[in-house]
Amino acid sequence: MTFLRPEARATLTRWREPAAAAGALAAGLWLASLGGWLMVPLGAVVVLAAAGWGLVALRRMRFVGPASAPGVVEVDEGQVGYLGPGSGGFVALADTDELRLLTLHGQRLWRLGQSDGQVLLIPVGARGAERLFDAFATLPGIEITALLAALDAPPAPAFGGNVISLSSERPGTGRLIWRRPARAVLT
């Protein structure tokens, strides 16, 4: 038996990590307020750690949404997997060369491309998609602000039919968020 409505429970679940960071920040401030040569620096360290944790929690929270798309996302030791009803697969982050966010048939998808041409499409609303934030943050040279801005931007119109695009990108390829930096070739 539960005393909370499902909407209230979902809101509390979504805000649990930022709330825990705020609690740690309050504990750090309390430690610093005790004074002394030991408690003030210890409290300052806790406050700084909690502030960093809170910033990451707020960014990660933007990835958490209702599981509105079919399928499950798995992230395990540098490998991203999507298991869906009609498609799916696995991609190693070390082999990923580009990350895009595209709209296809009215659904927003993460597009992870490899140099050999293989592509993994993951719906933004798939169950477990919030794990992708930490996975994407490990990509070399990725700008987290660009990642979050692409997610917050309104979905691009789906291309199809007799649409003429004046964009430099091919229609339907989506917004480029990250591309692997060029690797040096030793001879």
Helices and strands as residue ranges (DSSP letters): H 6-14, H 16-33, H 39-61, E 72-76, E 79-83, E 88-92, G 93-95, E 96-104, E 107-114, E 119-123, G 129-131, H 132-137, H 144-152, E 175-179
